[in-house]
Amino acid sequence: MSWTRYAVYWAPEGHLGELGASWLGWDIHNSRRIATPEIEAPKARRYGFHATLKPPFTLAEGRSEAALSQALADIAAGAEPQLLGRLELRQMGKIWVMAPSDTSGISEIAGRLVRELDAFRAPPDEVELARRRGRGLTAVQEENLKTWGYPYVLSEFHPHLTLSDARVPEDVEAQARSFFAPVLDRPMVMQDVTLMGEDALGRFHAIESFTLSRARMSKAC
């Protein structure tokens, strides 16, 4: 399939991933709709259940998907699985998310991906820049936009698994707390990263996942 954009996600599998896919109605790992999503969230659905690590980008001229995939594999091979602490249900602006209580490891990996894969990113066009700036950016976010093509990276990165669009039912918190009860407030580990592709309809699909395969070093007592 031909992709309009690429991205790198933490796209949980297992029970957490199954719950997220059912909640949103789109299974990004198997590229299939789930007929009865738990919540009506069209924008969140097309991106799938994920935490963004390297934001969506158009592939730069002269760069290939194969080379991008290999670069991501190399980064993953040299990175440790990341402890995330516990997943907590929160409101971020107008949307609802699950966010890890320990963000240090995932933020470090995201920063590496933003920097080390930047050569694969085509610069955003003026329409995209204007759209981002129309939301109002701080000086740091504007510098990120100019340097890395996206405002909310590096020091502005706040890792989260998106659960809703901005318009949600009043009882969305109660719904989410009940639905995700088996995984909320439980220790989580990010064990892999996933290269994603966006199709012509704007839906994201998992292309390939890469295990964070460097063994964790035990801390000295």
Summary of the structure (lengths in Angstrom):
residues: 221
radius of gyration: 17.1
end to end distance: 50.6
largest distance: 53.7
contacts: 664
relative contact order: 0.25
helix: 34%
strand: 26%
